Amino acid sequence: MRNRAEDVSPQVLIGAASLSADNTPPAVALAGFNSCTILIAVGIGGITFTGSNKIEFKLTESDNGTDYTAVSDDDVAGATVGTGGIILSLVEEHAAAAVYEFSYVGDAQHLKLLADFSGTHGSGTPIAALAVLGDPVTRPAA
């Protein structure tokens, strides 16, 4: 096996927690890396998701770290991007834990991921998300 640890730098997009309301997304800086894989881990749904009781994961990008706009289809591989940068929608029963993978292929310098809750969420849903930055300009990756 090859050691890939010095080739990647995982960054937290959503800290592991049981959420029932929107998170406050931290910014992830992409400078110094040439690739970014986004991993969203979702546990068993705290509710039965529907079209009105749902979680939508919205990815935004920024060149200056201040002004964020929604990503488009051209910026993400592995998803059809919806209005407002939605890369994943949980709108039906989520009876088993799952991990969803996307590649950010845009050219912005910063990313944020919002877990946008709609409807009533009396029980939390376990969620975590990482941006795995790869192909560093300088090795080993920080």
C-alpha positions as CSV (number, residue, x, y, z in Angstrom):
1,M,0.0,0.0,0.0
2,R,1.1,3.5,-0.7
3,N,1.1,6.3,1.9
4,R,-1.4,8.9,0.7
5,A,-1.5,10.9,4.0
6,E,1.0,13.5,2.8
7,D,-0.9,14.0,-0.4
8,V,-4.2,15.1,1.2
9,S,-5.5,17.6,3.7
10,P,-9.0,16.9,5.2
11,Q,-10.9,20.0,6.2
12,V,-14.1,20.2,8.2
13,L,-17.1,21.5,6.3
14,I,-19.7,20.3,8.8
15,G,-18.5,19.0,12.2
16,A,-19.9,15.6,13.2
17,A,-23.1,16.2,15.2
18,S,-26.7,15.3,15.4
19,L,-28.4,18.4,13.8
20,S,-32.0,19.5,13.7
21,A,-31.4,23.0,12.4
22,D,-29.1,24.8,10.0
23,N,-25.3,24.7,10.7
24,T,-23.1,27.7,10.7
25,P,-20.7,26.7,7.9
26,P,-17.0,27.4,8.3
27,A,-15.0,28.5,5.2
28,V,-12.4,26.1,3.7
29,A,-9.5,27.6,1.8
30,L,-8.4,25.7,-1.3
31,A,-5.1,27.6,-1.9
32,G,-2.2,25.3,-2.4
33,F,-4.2,22.3,-3.7
34,N,-5.3,21.2,-7.1
35,S,-8.3,19.0,-6.2
36,C,-11.1,18.8,-3.7
37,T,-13.4,15.9,-2.9
38,I,-16.4,16.6,-0.7
39,L,-17.7,13.8,1.5
40,I,-21.0,14.1,3.2
41,A,-21.8,11.4,5.8
42,V,-25.5,11.1,7.0
43,G,-26.7,8.7,9.6
44,I,-30.2,7.3,10.0
45,G,-32.7,10.2,9.6
46,G,-34.0,11.7,12.8
47,I,-37.3,12.0,11.0
48,T,-38.9,10.6,7.8
49,F,-37.9,13.2,5.2
50,T,-40.4,14.5,2.7
51,G,-40.6,17.2,0.2
52,S,-41.4,19.7,3.0
53,N,-39.5,18.1,5.9
54,K,-36.0,17.9,4.3
55,I,-32.4,18.7,4.5
56,E,-30.7,20.3,1.4
57,F,-26.9,20.6,1.3
58,K,-25.9,23.9,-0.4
59,L,-22.4,24.5,-1.6
60,T,-21.1,28.0,-2.1
61,E,-17.9,29.4,-3.4
62,S,-15.9,32.6,-3.1
63,D,-12.8,34.1,-4.6
64,N,-12.2,36.5,-1.7
65,G,-13.5,34.6,1.3
66,T,-16.2,37.1,1.9
67,D,-18.7,37.2,-0.9
68,Y,-20.1,33.7,-1.5
69,T,-22.3,32.5,-4.4
70,A,-23.9,29.2,-5.2
71,V,-22.0,26.7,-7.2
72,S,-23.3,25.7,-10.6
73,D,-23.3,22.4,-12.6
74,D,-19.9,23.3,-14.1
75,D,-18.3,23.5,-10.6
76,V,-19.3,20.1,-9.3
77,A,-18.8,16.6,-10.6
78,G,-21.0,13.8,-9.2
79,A,-24.2,16.0,-8.7
80,T,-26.8,17.9,-10.7
81,V,-26.7,21.2,-8.9
82,G,-30.0,22.6,-7.9
83,T,-31.1,26.2,-7.2
84,G,-29.0,27.9,-4.6
85,G,-26.1,25.4,-5.0
86,I,-28.0,22.3,-3.8
87,I,-25.7,19.3,-4.3
88,L,-27.7,16.8,-2.2
89,S,-31.4,16.7,-1.1
90,L,-32.7,14.4,1.6
91,V,-36.4,14.2,0.8
92,E,-37.4,10.6,1.5
93,E,-36.8,8.0,4.3
94,H,-33.1,7.7,5.2
95,A,-33.1,4.4,7.0
96,A,-29.4,3.6,6.8
97,A,-26.1,5.5,7.2
98,A,-24.6,6.6,3.9
99,V,-21.7,8.6,2.5
100,Y,-22.1,10.8,-0.6
101,E,-19.1,11.9,-2.7
102,F,-18.7,14.9,-4.9
103,S,-15.8,16.6,-6.6
104,Y,-15.4,20.4,-6.6
105,V,-13.9,21.3,-10.0
106,G,-14.5,25.0,-9.9
107,D,-11.7,27.6,-9.6
108,A,-12.8,29.6,-6.5
109,Q,-10.5,29.8,-3.5
110,H,-13.0,29.2,-0.7
111,L,-15.9,26.8,-0.1
112,K,-18.8,26.6,2.4
113,L,-21.4,23.8,2.9
114,L,-24.7,24.6,4.5
115,A,-27.1,21.8,5.8
116,D,-30.3,23.7,5.2
117,F,-33.2,22.3,7.2
118,S,-36.8,22.8,6.1
119,G,-40.0,21.8,7.9
120,T,-40.1,20.2,11.4
121,H,-37.2,18.3,12.7
122,G,-38.1,17.2,16.3
123,S,-35.1,14.7,16.3
124,G,-31.6,15.3,15.0
125,T,-30.0,13.6,12.1
126,P,-26.3,12.6,12.4
127,I,-24.3,14.6,9.8
128,A,-20.6,15.3,9.1
129,A,-18.9,16.7,6.0
130,L,-15.3,17.0,4.9
131,A,-13.5,18.7,2.1
132,V,-10.5,16.4,1.2
133,L,-8.0,18.7,-0.5
134,G,-5.5,16.8,-2.7
135,D,-2.7,17.2,-5.2
136,P,-0.8,19.7,-3.0
137,V,1.5,22.2,-4.7
138,T,4.0,21.5,-1.9
139,R,4.4,18.1,-0.2
140,P,3.8,17.0,2.4
141,A,0.3,18.5,2.7
142,A,-0.4,20.5,5.8
